[in-house]
Amino acid sequence: MERLPVARNTALLSASLAANSATLQLSAAVASLTLVRVIHVEGLLGLGPAIVLASGALVALPAGRAMDRVGRVPVLAAGFAAGALGSALAAAGSAAKLAPLVLLGLLGVGAASGTALLARTAAGDMYPPERRARGIALVLFGAVFGAILGPAVFSPLISGRDLDGATLAVLWLAAGGFMVLAGGLVLAVRPDPREIARRLRTGPQRPEPPAAPLRELLRRPGVVPALLAAQASFSVMVGLMTLTGAVVVDHQHHMAHDVFPVIGAHVLGMYALVLVIADLIDRIGRTTALAGGLLLMALSVSALLWVTSVPATAAALFGLGLGWNLPFVAATAELADRSEPWERGKLLGFNDLLSGMTGAGLALLGGVALTALGVAALAIGAAVLVIAPALWILRDGRAPALAARRT
């Protein structure tokens, strides 16, 4: 049997996500502040994150479809190129205090983020179903190093400086460097993971069957609960994460450089235990993992009602990231199992479209709630949004078992 470079490709994809993770932390920390500092309108606190999230969401479905047609590597590389250009525009707009340039830059950064998330499609391609959750986890694990790399680079650049346009420009230029590095790593992936999936599924010579339409994919068992959990977990997670800078600086009254350790702790929670999480999902089952992760998120965001110190806030954000990881990996594995390699990008892209648009809406609403009502309103609203789907998933997951016992 042909030996495929799965381990090498996994390492390269994982390293690209490490570089992307560093930029993700910067976006989470200062996207909410960049437009406020440039436009000087506090009511638009959530606009920066909403632009990033909406851009990523709108790119996700066409990027997923393109991955199914031309392969994973060209699309991922194009996404990182958009991120590099967007970072440069955000830097120029921050330095010159030109809102249109900042807006265009955030669109590019968002497009890169939405495309980079689809690297898990490539991870799902290269591993059989019984090892798929762990394969996805191995690729995502690279983001752990980004969680360390981001604060190590960004905190010294901002320490002791006012968070003005010039400082923001330096930060965004550094983020652009990370995007260039990520693109170079992705271009070294050979053969394309989609080709690996095709060989594992059909063999080298057999043609691919036609892809099922999206409406048919949505009717497959397990797809809707996975989509619901992924949408709730991702949108609440990014909604909170992108407003962390405002919470730490404007409401808890800490220094600007304190944002990056908090965001770093959150990203560590998202990815540091991903290999353990993957094994746990295989043991407890995907339904339990989907609901359990959502409930852990609810507990973590509730902690923001009383914590005010940087270490305590970092611990709460770590728990939020850990809670997100469970449904994210479980839902990705479930959706990958329910789709063929030539339709997988489309399904995961549709999932990311829903999640990103909901996250963008929550960032906007969360920014308004945070400005008008404070941290408590943000925390309570986020908790409700993850508890409700968790209870539905648990009830829906028990129904087949109960029916089986009665027959």
N, C-alpha and C positions, 0 to 999 in steps of 0.2 A: 504494500500500500504506500502511496506517495506521502512523503514526510513534508508537512507544511510548517512554515515558521510562525506558529501561533504564539509561542513565548516571546519571540522578538517583537512581533507586531503589538502584542499586549503591552510590553515594556515601553514602546514608542508612544502608543496612545496614552498610556498612563502618564508619561513624562509631559506630553502636550497638555494634559489636563492639569498638571502641576503648574505650568506657566499660566494657563487660563485661570486657575484658581486664584492666583495672585491678583490678576486684574479684576476678578469678581469681587474680591475684598475691597479694592479701591472703589469700584462702582457702588458697592453697598455702603461704604463709609461716607463718600462725598458726593454721590449723584444727587442726593436730596439737598445738599448744601451748595452745589456749584451754581445752579440756576438762581437760588435765593441770593447768593453773593453777587451774581452778575445783574439780575433784574431788580433785586431789592424789594421783592413782594413776598412776605411771609406766608400768605395764603396759598402760595404755589409750592409749599414744602414737598408735597408728594409728586409734583409734576416730573421732576428728573427721573426718579425711579420708575414712574409709570411709562415714560417714554422708552426707557431701556427695556422694560418688561413687555410692553406692547410690540416693540420692534422685534424682539426675540420671538414672541408668539406668532406674529404674522409671517415671519420667515420660516418657522418650524415646518409647517405642512408642505410648502413648495420645496423646501430643502430635503425633507423626507422623501418626497416623490422623486426628486432629482437623484437622490442616493439610490433608489431602486432602479433607475434607468442607467446612470453613468458610473455608479460606484460610490463608496463612502469617502475615499481619499480626496478626490477633486472638490467635493462639496465642503468637507471640513477645512481644506486649505483655503478655499474662497471665503469661508466664514472668518477665519483668522486674519486674512488680508483686509476684510471689511473692518475688523476690530482695530487693526493697526492704523488704518486711515481715520477711523472714528476717534481714536485716542489723540491723534495729531490735530484733528479739527477741534476737539474739546480743549486741548492745550492752547491752541491759537485763540479760540473764543474766550477762554478764561483770561489770558494775558491781555487781550485787547478789549475785554468786556463787551463782546459782541454776542448777543443772545442767539442769533441765527446760526452762527458757527457752533456754539455749544449744543444747540438742538440737533444739528446734523451729526455732530460727533457722538452724542448719546444714541442716536439711531444706529450708527455703525457699531458702537460697543454692544448695543442690544442684539443686533443681528449676529455678532460673533458669539455672544452668550447662548442664544437660541440654537445656533448651529452646533456649538461645542457640546451641548447636552446630548446631541444625537450620536456622539461617540459611543454611547452605550449600545446603539444599534450595531455598530461594528463589533463590539464586545460580544453581543448575543450571537453574531454570525459565526464566531470562531469556536464555539463550544457546544457540545451536545446538550440536550435538555437536562439531563441529570447533573451536569456541571455548569449550567448556564448562569445561575445566580452567582456562583463563585467567580466565573469568568467576568461577569459585569462588575463584580466587586473588585477584582484585580485591576481593571482599568480605572475605576473610580478612586482607588486607593492613592493614585498619584496626586490627587488634590490635597492629601495630607501634607505633602512637602510644600505645596503652594501656600498652605495655611501658615507654615513656618517662614517661608520665603517672603510672603507679602509684608508682614510686620517688620521683618529684618531690613527690607529695602525702603518701605514707605515711612515708617516711624522716624528714622533719622532725617529724612528729607523735610519733615514737618515740625520736628521738635524745636521748640523755642521760637517758632515763626508764627506770625498772624496768618489765619486762613483766608488770605486774599487771592486775587486773581493770579498773581505771579507764582505763589506757592502751589495753587491748584494746577497751573500749567506744568510745573515740574513733575508733579505727581502723575498727570495724564501722559506726559512724554515717557515716563518710566513704564507705565502700563502698556504703551505702544511697543516698547521693546520686548515685553513679555509676549505680546501677540505675534511679533515676528518670529520669536523663538518657537512658539507653539506651531506655527505654520511650517517651519522648517522640519520639525520633528514628524509631523503628519506626512509630509511629502516623502519621508524615508520609509513609510510603511509599504511593504511589497510581499506578496501580491495583495491586491485590494481585498479586504475582509469579505466583501460581497462575493468575490470569486471563491474564496475559501468555503463560504456557506453553500454556494452552488455545488462545489465538488463533494462536500459532505452529504448534501441532500440528494443530488441527482447523478453524481459521477461526472467525469470530465466531458463526456460526449453527448449526454442526453439533453434535449432542449427543455427550457423551462415552461411549465404550464402557464396559462394566463393568470394574472393576479385577480383576486376577488375584489369586487367594488367595496367601497368603504362601508356602505350600509349592511352588506353581508358580514363583514368583519365585526361590526358592532353587535350582531345577533349571536355571535359565538359565545358559548358558556364561559363565564369568568371575566369577560371583557368589560362589561359595565361596572361591576364592583371595583375592578382595577383602575378604570378611568376615574371613577368618583374619588377613590382614595388618593390617587396621584394628583388630581386637580385640587382637592382640599388641602393636602399636605404641602404641595409646592406653592400654591398661591398664598397661604398663610405664612409659610416660612419666608418667602421672598418679601412679602409685604412687611413683615416685622424686621427682617434683616436690613432692608433698604432704608428703614427709618431709624435704625440704631444710632447713626451719627447724630441725628436731631435729639434723640432721647438722652444720649450721654452728654452732649455738649449743651443743649438748650434747656433741658429739663432737670438733669442731674447736676449740671454746672461743673463738669469736669473739663480738663484740657483737651484740645483737639487731638493730640497724639494718643490720648487714652482710648480713642475709638478703635484703633487698629488691634490692640490686644484683645478687645472684646469681640471684634469680628473674627480675629484669628481663632479664638476659642470656639466660636460658632462653627467655623469651617472645620475645625478639628472634630467637633461633635458630628458634623455631617459625614465625615469620611474616615476618621481615625480607626473606628471599630468596624469598618465595612466588611472586612473578611470574617470577623466573628458574627456579624449580623447575617451574612449570607448563609453561614452554617446553621445559625439559629432558625432562619426562615425555613430551611430544609427540614428541621426537626419539628417545629411547631405548626407548620402549614401556612399557606399564604393568606388565608382569611384572617387568622389570628394575628399575623404580622401586620396586615393592613390596618386592622382596628386598633391593635395595641400601640402601634406607632402614633396614630392620631391622638389617642388618649394621653400618651406621654407628652406630646406637643401641648395639649391643653394644660397639663400640670405645669409645664415649663413657662408658658406665657402667663399663667396666673401668678407666678412668682414675681413678675414685674410690678404687681400691685404693691409690694412692700420693699423690694430691694432697691438700694440707691448707690451702693458702693461699686467701684469698677470690678473687683473680684466677684462679688455676688451677681452683678449683671452678666459678667462673662460666664459664670456657672449656669445661669438661666438660659443664656443663648447656646451654651454647649448642649444642654438638655433639649432645646428646641431642634438643634441640628441632629442629635441622635434620634429623636422621635421621628423626624422627617426621613431619616435614612431607611427605617424599616419599611414604610409603604412605598418609598421610591424604588428600592431594589426589588421588593416583592411584586409590585405592579409591573415594573419593566420585565422581569422574568416571565410573569403571567402573560403579558401582551406578546412577548417574543415567542412563547410556546404556542400561542393561538394564531400565529401568522407564519407564512412561509418567507424565505429570505427575500423574494422578489416583491413582497407586499409589506414587509416589516417596517421599513422606513416610513411608509405612508401612515400606518397605524400609530407608530410612536410620534410622528410629526403631528398627527391630529390630536393626540394626547397633550403634546406640548403647546399646541395652539390654544386649547381650552384652558390649560393651566396658566399659561402666560397672560392671556387676556384677563382672566379672573384676578391674577396677581396684580396686573396693572390697575384694575379697578380698585382693588383693596389698598394699593399704595396711595392712590388719590384720596379715597375715602379715609384711609388711616391718617394721611397727612392732615386732612381737615379736622378729624376727630382729635388728633394729637395737639393741634394748634388751639382748637376751641375748648376742648374738654380735658385734655391732659392724658397722661400715660394710662390711667385706670380704664378709660373708655376703649383705648386701643387693645389693652390686655383682655378685657372681658369680651369684647366683640370677637377677637381672634379665637378665644377658647370656645365660644359657642359654635363657631364655624368649623371646628374640627371634631367637637363632641357629637354633633348631630349625624354626620356621615358615619362615624365610628359605630354608633348604636344601630344604624340601618344595616351596615355591613355585617355586624354580628348577628342580627336577626335574620338577614337574608341568607347568611352562611349556614345557620342552624336549620333552616327550613328543609333542605334536601335530606339532611340526616334524620330529622324527625319523620319525614315522609317515608324514608327507607325502613325505619324501625316499625312503622305501622303496617307495612305491607308484608 
